[in-house]
């Protein structure tokens, strides 16, 4: 018996919060970012969908993607 993998519908009257949608951010060179540990920075280069190199002022850091602690500004 095959089961479908449809997302379950969330009822407004449910006491349980729905699962948050995970959005993969797209980064490009020159974009400003904010990181929870390193602070504000600027994207220097993008290595495909695997990592980005970001300059945070104190030095550049390779950040693996997806990174939930970094957001594009």
N, C-alpha and C positions, 0 to 999 in steps of 0.2 A: 504494500500500500504506500503510494507516494504522497508526501505532504508538501504543500507549497510553502515557500519561505516569504510570504507576504508580511510586511510590517503590521504589527497589531495596532488597531485603532485605539486612540486615547480618549476616554470619556471625560468630559468637562467636570462631572461630579465625582470623579475618582480622587481619593485622598493621596494617591501616589503620583509623584511628578513624572512626566514623560522623560525618556532618555534624551539628552541633548544631542542635537545634530552635530557631527564632527565635520568641520569645514577645513579643508586643506588650503592654506593660504599660498598664493603665488608671489614669489619674490623676484625682483629684477634689479640689476645693477644700478646703484645710485639711490635706491629707495631707503627711506628712514624706517627703522625698526625699534621696538622696545623689548628688552629681555628682562625677565624677572631678576636674574642674578647679576648681569653685566650692565644694565641700564640702557641708555639711548645709544644707537649706533647707525651706521650707514653700510648698506650692502656693497661689497667690493666686487664680488663675482658669484655666479651661480654655477654649480657643477651638476647640471641636469636636475633630476628630482631627488638626488641623494643628499646634497648638502649645499650650504651657502657659506661664503667667507664674509665676515662682518667686522668692520673697524669700529671699536668701542672707545677710541681715544687713547686708552692705555695699551692698545695693541690689537692685532686682528685675531679672530677666533673662527675656526671652522665649526659650524653648527650643523649637526645632522638633521635631516628632515624626515618625517614631520616633527616639529618641535612645539609642544603645547605651551612652553613658557615664553615664546617669542611671538609678537604680533606686529603686523605691518601698520605703519601710521599713515 
